[in-house]
Amino acid sequence: MSVSNPTLITFVIYIAAMVLIGFMAYRSTNNLSDYILGGRSLGSVVTALSAGASDMSGWLLMGLPGAIYMSGLSESWIAIGLIVGAYLNWLFVAGRLRVQTEHNGDALTLPDYFSSRFEDKSGLLRIISAVVILVFFTIYCASGIVAGARLFESTFGMSYETALWAGAAATIAYTFVGGFLAVSWTDTVQATLMIFALLLTPIIVLLATGGVDTTFLAIEAQDPSNFDMLKGTTFIGIISLMGWGLGYFGQPHILARFMAADSVKSIANARRISMTWMILCLGGTVAVGFFGIAYFSAHPEVAGPVTENHERVFIELAKILFNPWVAGVLLSAILAAVMSTLSCQLLVCSSALTEDFYKTFLRKSASQVELVWVGRAMVLLVALIAIAMAANPENRVLGLVSYAWAGFGAAFGPVVLISVIWKDMTRNGALAGILVGAITVVVWKHFEVMGLYEIIPGFIFASLAIYIVSKLGEPTAGMVQRFQAAEKDFHLNK
């Protein structure tokens, strides 16, 4: 496809605005706490929308619509599981994690929190959890770069190799410069753009296919089983899709938003805003993929790109049904989804390398200015590794995301959840939970046991390991005291 000037102009304006926000955030970044966690200053709206945007990566506008387009409503179980998991995460973890990190050494990262919460003097807990973050997040970052490359490749007719660098450059720029505040402020803009695109596009597709009745008849004519929520599924298949919801308890880039909230009081309002946004976005993305079945069955002459790669369904509908200026805005929503998730993942990796390795083991006396610049260097390092991993044009977004999501959900999910609700959890219990969860995911994925999504056995076995190993010892008096003080703080201020 030749470059469409209005679409290109829209993209350039959008990217320039994101980089400008990065430079605005640069002026508010004075120390490592500002760079990593924004000085714990996020209000409820920014907390809510940045948590949502950082969660819903390119997968929201590419992977899921593509899955619905290929298989019908049976793929929507994943959306149901995500909504349930996200709500429970907001309800049980968000507020408690905010106060627990503050009471445990004002922790800036998850490894930092684990180390303080469980009084781990050996540094083993910090090192292992930081390694898990780096391994799985580098894979996750690669998925974001693939999604961005697909967008630039499809929209502007670039080669995959050129698109790879074009898609990653802007995100790296504003994350490098502005840190956490830039990531959170841009996420809020990007979340707004995403919900606009996902509410408008299915409505226009419906109108283009003749309304609700005509659209549904066309979908049924193509394959009546498209409406069947149980089509081609098994009990294990449904449980696997619903199991995605377990991942929320362990995603460092989402948990960082809870830690950065200005107070526990902001959490309840943030939960309501975030869940409303999430339900509307997931409903919209399912509708785009589903109504796309009707549109492309009626217009097979333009279905070629979608037949070749079903993850392009949203991209092609936006290009076909809207004038180039509006299409540019809608396609910017994919870029927004990609950039919002990729930026905070790069930042979490940078945080782990800077706070949990460099500062802790190499330069304990490093100045705040030095640490901020080390953090920026680490953003570049992780980005380059992720770009190298994404270099294979056969990569699929959903496959990469599912592995990283499971890794975090199983390795960190049970540890985070149990650590904020059970005072008797011990350091060895936390260590066992992380190791058992991570190892189970890798082994289960390799052998594809029973076709069950690896996050489910990983989460279960990690939870059991935490409970059993914790029962073999007991927490120190200091651990119990800090836990109870944080819990009291939570109930007084929620």
NUDREN-436737 format. One line per field, with one value per residue (C-alpha): residue number from 1; residue in three letters; y, z, x. Coordinates in nm, 4 decimals, always signed. Each point is the difference from the previous one (the first is absolute). Layout:
% residues N
seq: c(NUM, ...)
type: c(ALA, ...)
Y: c(Y, ...)
Z: c(Z, ...)
X: c(X, ...)
//
This chain:
% residues 494
seq: c(1, 2, 3, 4, 5, 6, 7, 8, 9, 10, 11, 12, 13, 14, 15, 16, 17, 18, 19, 20, 21, 22, 23, 24, 25, 26, 27, 28, 29, 30, 31, 32, 33, 34, 35, 36, 37, 38, 39, 40, 41, 42, 43, 44, 45, 46, 47, 48, 49, 50, 51, 52, 53, 54, 55, 56, 57, 58, 59, 60, 61, 62, 63, 64, 65, 66, 67, 68, 69, 70, 71, 72, 73, 74, 75, 76, 77, 78, 79, 80, 81, 82, 83, 84, 85, 86, 87, 88, 89, 90, 91, 92, 93, 94, 95, 96, 97, 98, 99, 100, 101, 102, 103, 104, 105, 106, 107, 108, 109, 110, 111, 112, 113, 114, 115, 116, 117, 118, 119, 120, 121, 122, 123, 124, 125, 126, 127, 128, 129, 130, 131, 132, 133, 134, 135, 136, 137, 138, 139, 140, 141, 142, 143, 144, 145, 146, 147, 148, 149, 150, 151, 152, 153, 154, 155, 156, 157, 158, 159, 160, 161, 162, 163, 164, 165, 166, 167, 168, 169, 170, 171, 172, 173, 174, 175, 176, 177, 178, 179, 180, 181, 182, 183, 184, 185, 186, 187, 188, 189, 190, 191, 192, 193, 194, 195, 196, 197, 198, 199, 200, 201, 202, 203, 204, 205, 206, 207, 208, 209, 210, 211, 212, 213, 214, 215, 216, 217, 218, 219, 220, 221, 222, 223, 224, 225, 226, 227, 228, 229, 230, 231, 232, 233, 234, 235, 236, 237, 238, 239, 240, 241, 242, 243, 244, 245, 246, 247, 248, 249, 250, 251, 252, 253, 254, 255, 256, 257, 258, 259, 260, 261, 262, 263, 264, 265, 266, 267, 268, 269, 270, 271, 272, 273, 274, 275, 276, 277, 278, 279, 280, 281, 282, 283, 284, 285, 286, 287, 288, 289, 290, 291, 292, 293, 294, 295, 296, 297, 298, 299, 300, 301, 302, 303, 304, 305, 306, 307, 308, 309, 310, 311, 312, 313, 314, 315, 316, 317, 318, 319, 320, 321, 322, 323, 324, 325, 326, 327, 328, 329, 330, 331, 332, 333, 334, 335, 336, 337, 338, 339, 340, 341, 342, 343, 344, 345, 346, 347, 348, 349, 350, 351, 352, 353, 354, 355, 356, 357, 358, 359, 360, 361, 362, 363, 364, 365, 366, 367, 368, 369, 370, 371, 372, 373, 374, 375, 376, 377, 378, 379, 380, 381, 382, 383, 384, 385, 386, 387, 388, 389, 390, 391, 392, 393, 394, 395, 396, 397, 398, 399, 400, 401, 402, 403, 404, 405, 406, 407, 408, 409, 410, 411, 412, 413, 414, 415, 416, 417, 418, 419, 420, 421, 422, 423, 424, 425, 426, 427, 428, 429, 430, 431, 432, 433, 434, 435, 436, 437, 438, 439, 440, 441, 442, 443, 444, 445, 446, 447, 448, 449, 450, 451, 452, 453, 454, 455, 456, 457, 458, 459, 460, 461, 462, 463, 464, 465, 466, 467, 468, 469, 470, 471, 472, 473, 474, 475, 476, 477, 478, 479, 480, 481, 482, 483, 484, 485, 486, 487, 488, 489, 490, 491, 492, 493, 494)
type: c(MET, SER, VAL, SER, ASN, PRO, THR, LEU, ILE, THR, PHE, VAL, ILE, TYR, ILE, ALA, ALA, MET, VAL, LEU, ILE, GLY, PHE, MET, ALA, TYR, ARG, SER, THR, ASN, ASN, LEU, SER, ASP, TYR, ILE, LEU, GLY, GLY, ARG, SER, LEU, GLY, SER, VAL, VAL, THR, ALA, LEU, SER, ALA, GLY, ALA, SER, ASP, MET, SER, GLY, TRP, LEU, LEU, MET, GLY, LEU, PRO, GLY, ALA, ILE, TYR, MET, SER, GLY, LEU, SER, GLU, SER, TRP, ILE, ALA, ILE, GLY, LEU, ILE, VAL, GLY, ALA, TYR, LEU, ASN, TRP, LEU, PHE, VAL, ALA, GLY, ARG, LEU, ARG, VAL, GLN, THR, GLU, HIS, ASN, GLY, ASP, ALA, LEU, THR, LEU, PRO, ASP, TYR, PHE, SER, SER, ARG, PHE, GLU, ASP, LYS, SER, GLY, LEU, LEU, ARG, ILE, ILE, SER, ALA, VAL, VAL, ILE, LEU, VAL, PHE, PHE, THR, ILE, TYR, CYS, ALA, SER, GLY, ILE, VAL, ALA, GLY, ALA, ARG, LEU, PHE, GLU, SER, THR, PHE, GLY, MET, SER, TYR, GLU, THR, ALA, LEU, TRP, ALA, GLY, ALA, ALA, ALA, THR, ILE, ALA, TYR, THR, PHE, VAL, GLY, GLY, PHE, LEU, ALA, VAL, SER, TRP, THR, ASP, THR, VAL, GLN, ALA, THR, LEU, MET, ILE, PHE, ALA, LEU, LEU, LEU, THR, PRO, ILE, ILE, VAL, LEU, LEU, ALA, THR, GLY, GLY, VAL, ASP, THR, THR, PHE, LEU, ALA, ILE, GLU, ALA, GLN, ASP, PRO, SER, ASN, PHE, ASP, MET, LEU, LYS, GLY, THR, THR, PHE, ILE, GLY, ILE, ILE, SER, LEU, MET, GLY, TRP, GLY, LEU, GLY, TYR, PHE, GLY, GLN, PRO, HIS, ILE, LEU, ALA, ARG, PHE, MET, ALA, ALA, ASP, SER, VAL, LYS, SER, ILE, ALA, ASN, ALA, ARG, ARG, ILE, SER, MET, THR, TRP, MET, ILE, LEU, CYS, LEU, GLY, GLY, THR, VAL, ALA, VAL, GLY, PHE, PHE, GLY, ILE, ALA, TYR, PHE, SER, ALA, HIS, PRO, GLU, VAL, ALA, GLY, PRO, VAL, THR, GLU, ASN, HIS, GLU, ARG, VAL, PHE, ILE, GLU, LEU, ALA, LYS, ILE, LEU, PHE, ASN, PRO, TRP, VAL, ALA, GLY, VAL, LEU, LEU, SER, ALA, ILE, LEU, ALA, ALA, VAL, MET, SER, THR, LEU, SER, CYS, GLN, LEU, LEU, VAL, CYS, SER, SER, ALA, LEU, THR, GLU, ASP, PHE, TYR, LYS, THR, PHE, LEU, ARG, LYS, SER, ALA, SER, GLN, VAL, GLU, LEU, VAL, TRP, VAL, GLY, ARG, ALA, MET, VAL, LEU, LEU, VAL, ALA, LEU, ILE, ALA, ILE, ALA, MET, ALA, ALA, ASN, PRO, GLU, ASN, ARG, VAL, LEU, GLY, LEU, VAL, SER, TYR, ALA, TRP, ALA, GLY, PHE, GLY, ALA, ALA, PHE, GLY, PRO, VAL, VAL, LEU, ILE, SER, VAL, ILE, TRP, LYS, ASP, MET, THR, ARG, ASN, GLY, ALA, LEU, ALA, GLY, ILE, LEU, VAL, GLY, ALA, ILE, THR, VAL, VAL, VAL, TRP, LYS, HIS, PHE, GLU, VAL, MET, GLY, LEU, TYR, GLU, ILE, ILE, PRO, GLY, PHE, ILE, PHE, ALA, SER, LEU, ALA, ILE, TYR, ILE, VAL, SER, LYS, LEU, GLY, GLU, PRO, THR, ALA, GLY, MET, VAL, GLN, ARG, PHE, GLN, ALA, ALA, GLU, LYS, ASP, PHE, HIS, LEU, ASN, LYS)
Y: c(+0.0000, +0.3492, +0.2384, +0.1925, +0.3553, +0.0794, -0.3255, +0.0664, +0.3579, -0.1278, -0.2510, +0.2619, +0.2425, -0.2748, -0.1204, +0.3583, +0.0616, -0.3085, +0.1051, +0.3527, -0.1481, -0.1886, +0.3258, +0.1586, -0.2936, +0.0403, +0.3302, -0.1775, -0.2822, +0.0877, -0.3343, -0.3763, -0.0121, +0.2503, -0.1932, -0.3435, +0.0790, +0.3629, +0.0980, -0.1848, +0.2903, -0.1540, +0.0981, -0.2399, +0.0805, -0.0363, -0.3107, -0.1594, +0.0815, -0.0580, -0.3411, -0.0876, +0.1274, -0.1680, -0.3263, +0.0027, -0.0096, -0.0509, -0.3252, +0.1962, +0.1353, -0.2757, -0.3346, -0.0215, +0.1393, -0.2420, -0.2955, +0.0970, +0.0457, -0.3484, -0.1953, +0.2038, +0.0684, -0.3101, +0.2071, +0.2580, -0.2127, +0.1668, +0.3424, -0.1285, -0.1450, +0.3259, +0.2103, -0.2259, -0.0143, +0.3755, +0.0754, -0.2387, +0.1518, +0.3508, -0.1257, -0.2088, +0.1138, +0.3651, +0.1849, -0.2486, -0.0017, +0.3808, +0.0069, -0.3130, +0.1408, +0.3255, -0.1786, -0.2301, +0.2365, +0.2191, -0.2659, +0.1222, -0.3380, -0.3448, -0.1567, +0.2921, -0.0670, -0.3753, +0.0602, +0.2451, -0.1808, -0.3250, +0.1469, -0.1804, +0.0896, -0.2457, +0.1885, -0.3302, +0.0950, +0.3324, -0.1587, -0.2838, +0.2241, +0.2568, -0.2763, -0.1225, +0.3582, +0.0377, -0.3371, +0.0194, +0.3751, -0.0142, -0.2538, +0.2240, +0.3062, -0.1987, -0.0632, +0.3740, +0.0711, -0.2678, +0.1627, +0.3435, -0.1378, -0.1677, +0.3310, +0.2001, -0.2814, -0.0221, +0.3729, +0.1409, -0.2944, -0.0119, -0.3070, -0.1844, +0.0895, +0.3752, -0.0139, -0.1687, +0.3035, +0.2574, -0.1540, -0.0135, +0.3321, +0.2398, -0.2186, -0.0329, +0.3783, +0.1146, -0.2837, +0.0788, +0.3697, +0.0214, -0.3264, -0.1029, +0.3317, +0.0106, -0.3587, +0.0656, +0.3299, -0.1403, -0.3130, +0.2201, +0.1619, -0.3380, -0.1621, +0.2747, -0.0562, -0.3772, +0.0175, +0.2510, -0.2379, -0.3078, +0.1623, +0.1707, -0.2764, -0.2758, +0.2516, +0.0997, -0.3656, -0.0731, +0.2858, -0.1139, -0.3532, +0.1127, +0.0140, -0.2531, -0.2492, -0.0069, -0.0308, -0.2883, -0.1793, +0.0378, -0.1361, -0.2930, -0.0666, -0.0097, -0.2531, -0.0399, -0.1210, +0.3495, +0.0812, -0.3104, +0.0892, -0.3687, -0.0530, -0.2161, +0.0389, -0.2475, +0.0463, +0.0332, +0.2504, +0.2259, -0.0228, +0.0883, +0.3136, +0.1037, -0.0666, +0.3118, +0.1921, -0.1533, +0.1847, +0.3406, -0.0707, -0.0283, +0.2571, +0.2445, +0.2730, +0.0017, -0.0398, +0.2995, +0.2191, -0.1079, +0.0742, +0.3459, +0.1140, +0.3164, -0.1698, -0.3008, +0.2281, +0.0334, -0.3754, -0.0509, +0.2714, -0.1212, -0.3517, +0.1240, +0.2048, -0.2764, -0.2776, +0.2113, +0.0794, -0.3634, -0.1436, +0.2509, -0.0639, -0.3787, +0.0140, +0.2194, -0.2211, -0.3141, +0.1871, +0.1109, -0.3574, -0.1403, +0.2582, -0.0256, -0.3545, +0.1491, +0.2814, -0.2069, -0.2834, +0.2632, +0.1628, -0.2842, +0.2232, +0.1961, -0.2942, -0.0992, +0.1639, -0.1377, -0.3484, +0.0194, +0.1193, +0.0093, +0.2340, +0.2791, +0.0052, +0.3302, +0.1622, -0.0926, +0.1046, +0.3400, +0.0544, -0.1087, +0.1587, +0.3379, +0.2972, +0.0183, +0.2632, -0.2023, -0.3221, +0.1632, +0.0704, -0.3543, -0.1617, +0.2245, -0.1855, -0.3174, +0.1930, +0.1351, -0.3519, -0.1171, +0.3037, +0.0091, -0.3580, -0.0043, +0.3203, -0.1204, -0.3398, +0.1643, +0.2137, -0.2976, -0.1832, +0.3132, +0.0312, -0.3596, +0.0460, +0.3382, -0.0380, -0.3746, -0.0647, +0.3178, +0.1909, -0.3039, -0.1917, +0.2303, +0.3631, +0.0358, +0.3579, +0.1056, +0.3453, +0.0452, +0.1654, -0.2950, -0.2506, +0.1820, -0.0083, -0.3665, -0.0602, +0.1742, -0.2087, -0.3169, +0.1044, +0.0077, -0.3319, -0.1910, +0.1624, -0.1129, -0.3587, -0.0026, +0.1351, -0.2794, -0.2581, +0.1529, -0.0160, -0.3181, +0.1200, -0.3251, +0.0982, +0.0167, +0.2514, -0.2170, -0.2901, +0.2170, +0.1764, -0.3204, -0.1438, +0.3159, +0.0546, -0.3539, +0.0401, +0.3071, -0.1242, -0.3230, +0.1264, +0.3206, -0.0242, -0.2352, +0.1721, +0.3478, -0.1089, -0.2094, +0.2516, +0.2732, -0.2160, -0.2529, +0.1211, -0.3422, -0.0263, -0.0428, +0.0829, -0.3658, -0.0284, +0.2975, -0.1451, -0.3386, +0.1653, +0.1957, -0.2973, -0.2564, +0.2374, +0.0922, -0.3540, -0.1458, +0.2461, -0.0805, -0.3786, -0.0055, +0.2153, -0.2213, -0.3264, +0.1500, -0.2208, -0.0670, +0.3165, +0.1985, +0.3602, -0.0066, +0.2861, -0.2203, -0.2803, +0.2624, +0.2108, -0.3020, -0.1622, +0.3323, +0.0698, -0.3447, +0.0455, +0.3356, -0.1450, -0.3224, +0.1573, +0.2928, -0.2453, -0.1646, +0.3240, +0.3172, +0.3730, +0.2293, +0.2350, +0.2949, -0.1510, -0.0556, +0.3470, +0.1753, -0.2114, +0.0851, +0.3706, +0.0076, -0.1908, +0.2451, +0.2912, -0.1577, -0.0441, +0.3498, +0.1744, -0.2083)
Z: c(+0.0000, -0.0847, +0.2890, +0.0777, +0.0851, +0.2439, +0.1871, +0.0082, +0.1218, +0.2753, +0.1115, +0.0034, +0.2034, +0.2451, +0.0473, +0.0365, +0.2714, +0.1933, -0.0185, +0.1100, +0.3066, +0.0667, +0.0078, +0.2279, +0.2390, -0.0212, +0.1862, +0.2893, +0.0237, +0.2648, +0.1559, -0.0441, +0.1810, -0.2527, -0.2942, +0.1186, +0.1808, -0.0700, +0.3634, +0.0919, -0.1324, -0.2355, +0.0528, -0.0519, -0.3697, -0.1034, +0.2203, -0.1585, -0.3646, +0.0101, +0.1644, -0.2725, -0.2885, +0.1243, +0.0289, -0.3400, -0.2438, -0.3773, +0.0921, +0.0610, -0.3539, -0.1871, +0.1805, +0.1459, -0.2994, -0.2176, +0.2237, +0.0006, -0.3788, -0.0473, +0.2559, +0.0988, +0.3503, +0.1467, +0.0302, +0.2191, +0.3132, +0.0290, +0.0310, +0.2751, +0.1900, -0.0301, +0.1326, +0.3035, +0.0685, -0.0336, +0.2350, +0.2673, -0.0362, +0.0588, +0.2899, +0.1957, -0.1076, -0.1148, +0.3291, +0.2153, -0.2249, +0.0066, +0.3809, +0.0323, -0.2314, +0.1963, +0.3364, -0.1338, -0.0683, -0.2404, -0.2642, -0.3607, -0.1787, +0.0602, +0.0788, +0.2389, +0.1655, +0.0316, +0.1489, +0.2623, +0.0745, +0.0790, +0.1470, -0.2535, +0.0970, -0.2476, -0.3063, -0.1554, -0.0144, -0.1643, -0.2581, -0.0995, -0.0311, -0.2019, -0.2343, -0.0501, -0.0874, -0.2512, -0.1714, -0.0395, -0.0602, -0.2791, -0.1693, +0.0744, -0.1405, -0.3146, -0.0432, +0.0145, -0.2569, -0.2308, +0.0300, -0.0794, -0.2972, -0.1350, +0.0220, -0.1880, -0.2511, -0.0809, +0.0062, -0.1852, -0.2083, +0.1770, +0.0160, +0.3312, +0.0904, -0.0517, +0.1759, +0.2979, +0.0702, -0.0927, +0.2420, +0.2911, -0.0365, +0.1402, +0.3011, +0.0875, -0.0342, +0.2481, +0.2458, -0.0081, +0.0640, +0.2336, +0.1938, +0.1993, -0.0187, -0.3790, -0.0227, +0.2256, -0.1615, -0.3518, +0.1095, +0.1030, -0.3451, -0.1659, +0.2045, -0.1159, -0.3616, +0.0329, +0.1393, -0.2703, -0.2721, +0.1517, +0.0455, -0.3414, -0.2253, +0.0737, -0.0446, -0.3455, -0.0967, +0.0975, -0.2168, -0.2895, +0.0143, +0.0148, +0.3702, +0.2818, -0.1622, -0.3347, +0.1695, +0.2197, -0.2968, -0.1960, +0.2898, +0.0347, -0.3757, +0.0128, +0.2854, +0.2477, +0.2671, +0.0174, +0.2575, +0.2058, +0.3129, +0.0325, -0.3627, -0.0268, +0.3711, +0.2781, +0.3733, +0.0082, -0.2859, +0.1771, +0.3289, -0.1864, -0.1511, +0.3294, +0.1686, -0.1629, +0.2817, +0.2535, -0.1661, +0.1339, +0.3517, -0.1262, -0.2790, +0.1191, -0.2477, +0.1330, +0.3663, -0.0382, -0.0622, +0.3343, +0.1740, -0.1615, +0.1027, +0.2111, +0.2774, +0.0842, -0.0245, -0.3766, -0.0568, +0.0284, -0.2538, -0.2232, +0.0100, -0.1235, -0.2808, -0.1071, -0.0041, -0.2008, -0.2512, -0.0182, -0.0531, -0.2779, -0.1707, +0.0140, -0.1194, -0.2889, -0.1000, +0.0012, -0.2135, -0.2514, -0.0560, -0.0059, -0.2346, -0.2158, -0.0904, -0.1631, -0.1749, -0.1593, -0.0991, -0.1888, -0.1486, -0.0807, -0.2477, +0.2906, +0.2375, -0.1217, +0.2726, +0.2734, -0.1526, -0.0031, +0.3620, +0.2023, +0.2560, -0.2572, +0.0189, +0.1925, -0.2144, -0.3277, +0.1179, +0.1094, -0.3346, -0.2085, +0.1846, +0.1100, -0.1803, +0.0365, +0.2768, +0.2227, -0.0944, +0.1146, +0.3405, +0.0290, -0.1041, +0.2493, +0.2621, -0.0836, +0.0297, +0.3318, +0.1260, -0.1055, +0.1349, +0.3331, +0.0871, -0.1499, +0.1798, +0.3474, -0.0630, -0.1050, +0.3129, +0.2326, -0.1534, +0.0385, +0.3623, +0.0763, -0.1506, +0.1664, +0.3453, +0.0520, -0.1588, -0.0587, +0.3175, +0.2297, -0.1058, -0.2015, +0.1114, +0.3333, +0.0305, -0.3517, -0.0222, -0.1093, -0.3242, -0.0768, +0.0705, -0.2281, -0.2866, +0.0654, -0.0168, -0.3376, -0.1288, +0.1106, -0.1964, -0.3154, +0.0796, +0.0576, -0.3065, -0.2256, +0.1302, -0.0523, -0.3543, -0.0760, +0.1336, -0.2091, -0.3216, -0.1189, -0.2174, +0.0685, +0.3633, +0.1144, +0.2672, +0.2042, +0.0243, +0.1382, +0.2440, +0.1351, +0.1032, +0.1751, +0.1639, +0.1383, +0.1236, +0.2067, +0.1093, +0.1423, +0.1326, +0.1664, +0.0195, +0.3005, +0.1787, -0.0372, +0.0832, +0.3048, +0.1254, +0.0353, +0.1664, +0.2192, +0.2771, +0.0558, -0.3446, +0.0243, -0.2107, -0.0920, -0.0919, -0.2376, -0.1519, -0.0511, -0.1584, -0.2558, -0.0972, -0.0152, -0.1981, -0.2564, -0.0438, -0.0352, -0.2796, -0.1938, +0.0392, -0.0631, -0.3111, -0.1346, +0.0400, -0.0661, +0.2661, -0.0584, -0.2133, +0.3226, +0.0047, +0.2090, +0.2289, +0.1754, +0.1260, +0.0609, +0.2201, +0.1914, +0.0647, +0.0985, +0.2479, +0.1546, +0.0205, +0.1787, +0.2549, +0.0698, +0.0252, +0.2093, +0.2426, +0.0485, +0.1468, +0.1480, -0.0805, +0.2189, +0.2443, -0.2206, -0.3055, +0.1893, +0.1541, -0.3361, -0.1609, +0.2748, -0.0105, -0.3775, +0.0263, +0.2649, -0.2232, -0.2916, +0.1902, +0.1522, -0.3350, -0.2687)
X: c(+0.0000, +0.1283, +0.0529, -0.3183, +0.1039, -0.2848, +0.0651, +0.3736, -0.0557, -0.2319, +0.2622, +0.2749, -0.2131, -0.0937, +0.3586, +0.1257, -0.2617, +0.1134, +0.3652, -0.0964, -0.1728, +0.3233, +0.1957, -0.2623, +0.0413, +0.3786, -0.0345, -0.1762, +0.2546, +0.2569, +0.0937, -0.0309, -0.3362, -0.1373, +0.1465, -0.1195, -0.3263, -0.0880, +0.0512, -0.3235, -0.2058, -0.2591, -0.3639, -0.2902, -0.0619, +0.3647, +0.0392, -0.3083, +0.0639, +0.3754, -0.0578, -0.2500, +0.2106, +0.3179, -0.1946, -0.1720, +0.2884, -0.0117, -0.1718, -0.3243, -0.0254, +0.1833, +0.0231, -0.3529, -0.1970, +0.1960, -0.0882, -0.3706, +0.0063, +0.1444, -0.2040, -0.3060, -0.1285, +0.1637, +0.3188, -0.1752, +0.0467, +0.3380, -0.1685, -0.2289, +0.2954, +0.1929, -0.2889, -0.0453, +0.3747, +0.0494, -0.2900, +0.1314, +0.3468, -0.1365, -0.2113, +0.2510, +0.3467, -0.0005, -0.0572, +0.1854, +0.3069, +0.0044, +0.0293, +0.2159, +0.2681, -0.0008, +0.0318, +0.2715, +0.2863, -0.2018, +0.0739, +0.0240, -0.0021, -0.1492, +0.3423, +0.0583, -0.3369, +0.0608, +0.3437, -0.1322, -0.3258, +0.1810, +0.3209, +0.2173, +0.3553, +0.1533, -0.1265, -0.1106, -0.3685, +0.0850, +0.2309, -0.2339, -0.3055, +0.1989, +0.1225, -0.3586, -0.1018, +0.2816, -0.0591, -0.3763, -0.0186, +0.2547, -0.2290, -0.2993, +0.1810, +0.0741, -0.3738, -0.0667, +0.2683, -0.1473, -0.3441, +0.1434, +0.1926, -0.3143, -0.1826, +0.2649, +0.0505, -0.3721, -0.0758, +0.2980, +0.1201, +0.3366, +0.2169, -0.0300, +0.3587, -0.0565, -0.3372, +0.1654, +0.2170, -0.2647, -0.2499, +0.2415, +0.1815, -0.2620, -0.0781, +0.3655, +0.0421, -0.2642, +0.0654, +0.3720, -0.0563, -0.3003, -0.0086, -0.3075, -0.1853, +0.0381, -0.1213, -0.3027, -0.1012, +0.0307, -0.1898, -0.2942, -0.0124, +0.0440, -0.2793, -0.2362, +0.0997, -0.0436, -0.3539, -0.1003, +0.1246, -0.1618, -0.3404, -0.0110, +0.1344, -0.2575, -0.2842, +0.1285, +0.0562, -0.3625, -0.1232, +0.2187, -0.1422, -0.3635, -0.0806, -0.0215, -0.2395, +0.1810, +0.3378, -0.1091, -0.1583, +0.3243, +0.2044, -0.2400, +0.0126, +0.3781, -0.0066, -0.2898, +0.2419, +0.1539, -0.2694, +0.0714, +0.1994, +0.0890, +0.1045, +0.3083, +0.0647, +0.0510, -0.0216, +0.3797, -0.0120, -0.2509, +0.1891, +0.3205, -0.1551, -0.1602, +0.3349, +0.1442, -0.1712, +0.2401, +0.2853, -0.1034, +0.1255, +0.3582, +0.0481, +0.2710, -0.1005, -0.3590, +0.0970, +0.2350, -0.3067, -0.1475, +0.3295, +0.0141, -0.3511, +0.0039, -0.2005, -0.2171, -0.3029, +0.0585, -0.0209, -0.3792, -0.0781, +0.2832, -0.1485, -0.3383, +0.1534, +0.2397, -0.2606, -0.2470, +0.2736, +0.1072, -0.3497, -0.0754, +0.3348, -0.0260, -0.3612, +0.1106, +0.2898, -0.2179, -0.2549, +0.2663, +0.1179, -0.3542, -0.1536, +0.3117, -0.1141, -0.3121, +0.1834, +0.2752, -0.2352, -0.2037, +0.3134, +0.2403, +0.1841, +0.1567, +0.0420, +0.3467, +0.2111, -0.2279, +0.0084, +0.3788, +0.0192, -0.3243, +0.1593, -0.0419, -0.3817, -0.0228, +0.2687, -0.1726, -0.3475, +0.1351, +0.1750, -0.2998, -0.2936, +0.1346, +0.1446, +0.3800, -0.0066, -0.2330, +0.1793, +0.3215, -0.1539, -0.1372, +0.3262, +0.1774, -0.2067, +0.1934, +0.3222, -0.1319, -0.0706, +0.3443, +0.1852, -0.1853, +0.0888, +0.3485, +0.1003, -0.0908, +0.1571, +0.3253, -0.0177, -0.0610, +0.2983, +0.2092, -0.1170, +0.0995, +0.3456, +0.0580, -0.1580, +0.0399, +0.3401, +0.1999, -0.0903, -0.0246, +0.3086, +0.2281, -0.0384, -0.1779, +0.1253, -0.1081, -0.1576, -0.3613, +0.1105, +0.2294, -0.2788, -0.2449, +0.2522, +0.0793, -0.3751, -0.0136, +0.2929, -0.1781, -0.3123, +0.2151, +0.1672, -0.3255, -0.1599, +0.2858, -0.0213, -0.3800, +0.0388, +0.2473, -0.2482, -0.2820, +0.2030, -0.1783, -0.2935, -0.1897, -0.0560, -0.3621, -0.0981, -0.2367, +0.2461, +0.2790, -0.2315, -0.1547, +0.3381, +0.1207, -0.3419, +0.0063, +0.3562, -0.0818, -0.3401, +0.1396, +0.3348, -0.1204, -0.3800, -0.0277, +0.2922, -0.1529, -0.3554, +0.0899, +0.2582, -0.2639, -0.2678, +0.1907, +0.2287, +0.1610, +0.1603, +0.3791, +0.3032, +0.0555, -0.3670, +0.0346, +0.3167, -0.1665, -0.3044, +0.2038, +0.2174, -0.2817, -0.2244, +0.2656, +0.1333, -0.3505, -0.0821, +0.3185, -0.0343, -0.3766, +0.0397, +0.2772, -0.1918, -0.3490, -0.1554, -0.3745, -0.0267, -0.0531, +0.1270, +0.3169, -0.1043, -0.2591, +0.2284, +0.2700, -0.2296, -0.1347, +0.3389, +0.1585, -0.2816, +0.0393, +0.3771, -0.0426, -0.2424, +0.1899, +0.3466, -0.1304, -0.1570, +0.3398, +0.1349, -0.1401, +0.0290, +0.2086, -0.1670, +0.1011, -0.1690, -0.3239, +0.0120, +0.0475, -0.2721, -0.2499, +0.0886, -0.0513, -0.3283, -0.1246, +0.1033, -0.1874, -0.3279, +0.0191, +0.0537, -0.1702)
//
